[in-house]
Amino acid sequence: MGLNTLWFILIAVLFSGFFFLEGFDYGVGMLLPFLGKRDEERRAILNTIGPFWDGNEVWMITAGGALFASFPQWYATLFSGFYLALVLLLLALIFRGVGFEFRSQIEDEGWRNTWDWLIWLGSLLPALLWGVAIANIVRGVPIDEHMNYAGGFFNLLNPYALVGGITFVVLFAMHGATYLALKLSNGLEKQAARVANRLWVATLVMAVLFLLYSYPEVFSKAQYFGIAAVFLAIAVVALLADGYFLKQGDMLKAFWAGAVTIIGVTAGFFASLYPNVMPSSLDPKYSLTISNASASPYTLKVMTIVALVLVPVVLVYQAWTYYTFRQRISVKDKMTY
């Protein structure tokens, strides 16, 4: 296996981890104004992700940094072509982070409601935009012979990408509701479980629609569809298992089934992409690949050594954080947010 293939796999792993962790994070934010009717309930909801949300976003930063260092041409084309979408994503995340810190600084209902809705928007918009971005990347976008993006912002808002975006939204919302059913108490966990069951139905409908739509748009052109099909089959089985566990009230198994669904879908779409990293819809020969978009072999070698040393440390630290803050949250607890 070449280093460029290894780093393609590592980037797929980073995005899979990011969507798994930040998926329930975004889902909690999207459910905040609807599941929490009173301020103390909303504060309890936010405190379920209080120790984790900023650490989860590090996965996005790491994935972006790894993309920049290992595939600089992919990074350049992606970030220039998707510039407006990424600016919207950044602004949404800024408002979201500020909302966490500012909502309880003033004892005023209007003030808190405003920030709660900004947290909702700052969770919904990134989930939608990530779905739109992934769908466009695997489907292909207009890239010219100079490896430059030749389309506009509205090229990205095609029907297939919008279906992908909506699928990400409902999948993350279900994942977030399941997480809240694990973390809350005082009756809120039962409300979260009911919401998770309803969202599972919406997720199943959107997932089937997205996968069927993906066959002519993506999978029929994939060089390694067999590998992609294995990951996608795992995701489908996990989603069905998720629904079963939700009906049985086993929220821990449902949460992990949702995690496998997200990871399987992400891995499946990355597998369908390989050896391209960004197909061109203008001409296949203009596509960015793991060869023409990668950094030098020396750069990839140095990055591999650094990753082997530091990544295990980061994983152990994050696992320790989740273990330390594993207890349920009650509306009677001392609140941070």
C-alpha positions, 0 to 999 in steps of 0.5 A: 500500500502506497503512502497516498493510499494510506493517507486517503484511508486516514482522512476517511477515518478522521471524517468518519470519527468526526461525523460519529462524534459531532453527529450526536453533538449537532443532533443535540443542538438541533433538538434543544429548542424542541425537547427542552421546554423550560430553561433548566431542561435546556441547560441540562440538554446542553450540559450533556455535551458540555465537556465534549463539543469542542473536543469533537470539533477538533476532529474536523480541524485535524481532518482539514489539516491532514487534507492540507498536508497530504493532498494539497491540491485536493484541499486547494480545489475543495476550499476555493470551490466550496468557499461560500459554503465553508464560510457559512459553516464557519459562521454557524460554528462561531455562533454555536460556540458563542451561544454555549458560553453566552446564553447564561451570562444574563438572567433574561428569558429573551436573551437565552431564547435568542442564543438557544435558537442560534445554537439550533441554527449553528447545529442544523446548518453545519449538518446540512452543509456537510451532507451537501459537501460530501454528496457533491464530492463523491458525485463530482463537480465541475473541475477544469484542466487546471484543477480549478473549480469551474462552477458557482455556489448554486452548482452545489445545491443540486437535487442529489446534494440536497437529498444528501444534506437532509439525510445527514440532518435527520441521521444526526438528529436521531443520533443526538436524540439517542445520546440524550436518552442515555445522558438525561434523567428526570423524565427527559430521557423518555422524551428523548427516546420517543423523539429518537423513535420518530426520527428513526423512521424519517432517517430510514426513509431518507437513507433509502432515498439517498442510497437509491439516488446514489446508484446512478450518480455515484456507485455506477461509476465507482471503480471499487463498488464491491468494497463500498457495497460492503460498508454500505451493507453494514450501515443498512444492517446497523440502521435496522438494528438501531430501530430494533434497539430503540423499540426495545428501549436499549439506548446504549445499543441503539447509540452504537448502532447509530454510530456504526451507521454513520461510520459505514455510510462515510466509509462506503462513500469514500470507498466509492470515491477511490482512487479519485479524491474529487471527480470532475463532472466536466471530463474524467481526465480532469479529476483529482486523484490520490496521485496528482493531488498528493504531497511529496513522498517525503512529506507523507512519510514524515506525517505518517511518523508523527501520526503514529506517535500522536494519534494514539495519545489523542484517542486515549485522552478523548476516551478518558474524557468520555469515561470521566463524564459518563454520568447522567445529567439531571435538571437538579445538577449544577449547570455550566451552560 
